[in-house]
Amino acid sequence: MSVDVEKLCSAAAAVRFDIQSLPEEARNHALMHAAELLESSADDILSANETDLSAARENGMSKGMLDRLTLTKDRIRQMADGIRVVVSLPDPLGEVLDEFDRPSGIHIKKVRVPLGVIGIIYESRPNVTADAFALTFKTGNCVVLKGGSDALYSNIAITAVLRKALSDCGIPEDAVVLIPSADREDTARFMQMREYIDVLIPRGSAGLIRAVVENSRIPVIETGSGNCHIYVDKDADIDMAVRIILNAKTQRIGVCNAAESLVVHREIEEKFLPVLAKAMKDAGVLLYADEESIAFLPGSEAATEEDFAREYLDLKMSVKVVGSTEEAIAHINRYHTRHSDCIITENRDAAALFLEKIDSACVYWNASTRFTDGFEFGFGAEIGISTQMLHARGPMGLKELTGYKYLIEGTGQVRA
Amino acid sequence: MSVDVEKLCSAAAAVRFDIQSLPEEARNHALMHAAELLESSADDILSANETDLSAARENGMSKGMLDRLTLTKDRIRQMADGIRVVVSLPDPLGEVLDEFDRPSGIHIKKVRVPLGVIGIIYESRPNVTADAFALTFKTGNCVVLKGGSDALYSNIAITAVLRKALSDCGIPEDAVVLIPSADREDTARFMQMREYIDVLIPRGSAGLIRAVVENSRIPVIETGSGNCHIYVDKDADIDMAVRIILNAKTQRIGVCNAAESLVVHREIEEKFLPVLAKAMKDAGVLLYADEESIAFLPGSEAATEEDFAREYLDLKMSVKVVGSTEEAIAHINRYHTRHSDCIITENRDAAALFLEKIDSACVYWNASTRFTDGFEFGFGAEIGISTQMLHARGPMGLKELTGYKYLIEGTGQVRA
């Protein structure tokens, strides 16, 4: 299948001013219609999904991946409900972020506006198609989607429904555009479309994100990669430590806010590590222990330098012993991915030092790293977790899909 | 001169946590000392500057460029005073941007923090070296500087003084690092240092900025390029229009917020264009007029399509006639650089439409585009004017050199 990537991107860019100007009511109305149309088009979507599934089965896709790719009536209803939740969220557009007069006589107003055209590159799960559309359209943006090749026909069917919903409402359907291609060259071309796309958000594996960061000429918001650390201080409550580690490591292992690395203060190792060893064994977690901790952790394996930097996304975790909070901080700032890190301690000074010095989007004191999430933060939605510094950091909700502009009013002022 | 770019960048990155933790007083004290040391080291700096100047004269550098490169005792005093002004500005660090409790029991605080390590690539003027250091250090950042090859020895001398000032104050001198190279390959290598540099800000010509945008793997804040438009609506006050256009076009021609393009409503062309023609002739401005306006503009030249997109940075301006505010908006959104655009009108509805629909960092109603400036906006300083959407838009002051992180406090909460 050969597609004209530039034509598709420019089509979205061409209607962005129309989309930016839609009143909140029109955006919400179109989203509600899209939700309904997804449900009433379930048969078409499921039949397209079956095309993807049979190809995937032929290619020997793993059971877990097949499950992620599979749509059902129930999952389509969840997609539609997800859109309805986005409709119910407050509109961030038009918010006055700042407003002031200047001695020159001009009046300056800083207002929240859409980013423009957002590009999203993602992997197998076809529900991202509807999800990304809802979040970007709610915030007055156009979106150009490049989904995984495995979900190509599912994504084509879902996008067709979304576009029909817009056109039913008299809104330009190019507000959502899919690049309907399984060709990697097309993805590479997409990443060069700086003229049409204001920001590119990759959603998926560390490999996908790295490829986008390395090859995109469009500004990227780096998301997702999480080597989250938990530091058990000498003054930690041991029961609390075990409870938080179990939750952060095992509640859901394939997610970016799961804990991957443990750092333990030397003064608590004797009391804490045996308790940890038992809890981890019961939970089926394999520990990669450094030279000092391995004696206290029967059944663990010796950690290599690489283990400290690893995002396992599995029932595995590295363990490192340190002599002080300062040493813990230096170790974490060296190996983490600036996503989420946690200190467990009853000592207020140690906590304050950790919160100040750890350079992550989210720094926790006595709570699980699993809370790094747009819903848990109360944003009502989430397009991803940013692990970079610019623009947005941590969970990205609706506000993070907007920018601002300055409106300046005068009465003929000129610069002296 | 061969330099190890990676080593220089990693040196700055290695001390960033020390710099982030400096209290406001320590940062301000070091900056005051740097200002004094610049003045007392004037002879060394001037002698290094003379090395650059004689090489530049030999290479036949233009008079204007030579002037930009030249330092004097007075200009060094201005540099020092510039640093003192930055000291006097309020510290943006530590500001609590948001704070809230969640039903899960966790408490979330969003606080302003330094970006980390900022890279700056700039051209001839050596005063940028001191200026960029002051702004980045005040905000708790480290900075890696790559100046123009013409100012190499001046920049080396200035950076040596800044580093000495830091070390006198017991602060790691690698908070400011210069890449002391005139080799373009080193600039190319610098742009790949994503591991050490959090954001790259190019300051200089459109060509420099384009090269950085196209080649950097570090997130870039695009600055500077300004094809600013002024639209004279049918309901404009003609005297005001001429006054604003003269100011925006001629008050300083080499700057990014100067007006380059004029758009005129057809219903006012007969009354307005002859007045404009005279004023522009008196000011020595050459107009590039479209087919319709050329009849009213004696002495003008015929505009080509390219003229509408041109940033002249000269006593030149394009003129385009339109039939409506909507047409003006479409024309401007097509040809501008999203920097600053202005409508001149007494008509509130036309102004509202223009302010809403023009997609620029700064949109003006009855005021000169020359006000797009960190000082005129009251930021007290300016590192550049962003023309991109992500992170910061328009004038960038101290706050725009910061990001945020979330601090989350719990009492043992885990995710359900």
Interface residues (C-beta under 8 A of the other chain):
Chain A: F17 Q20 S21 F100 R102 S104 I106 I108 L115 G116 R194 D198 V199 V213 E214 R217 P219 V220 I221 D237 M240 R243 I244 L246 N247 A248 Q251 N333 A351 L355 E356 K357 D359 S360 A361 C362 V363 Y364 W365 N366 A367 S368 R370 F371 E376 F377 G378 Q388 M389 L390 H391 R393 G394 G403 Y404 K405 Y406 L407 I408 E409 G410 T411 G412 Q413 V414 R415
Chain B: F17 Q20 S21 F100 R102 S104 I106 I108 L115 G116 R194 D198 V199 V213 E214 R217 P219 V220 I221 D237 M240 R243 I244 L246 N247 A248 Q251 N333 A351 L355 E356 K357 D359 S360 A361 C362 V363 Y364 W365 N366 A367 S368 R370 F371 E376 F377 G378 Q388 M389 L390 H391 R393 G394 G403 Y404 K405 Y406 L407 I408 E409 G410 T411 G412 Q413 V414 R415
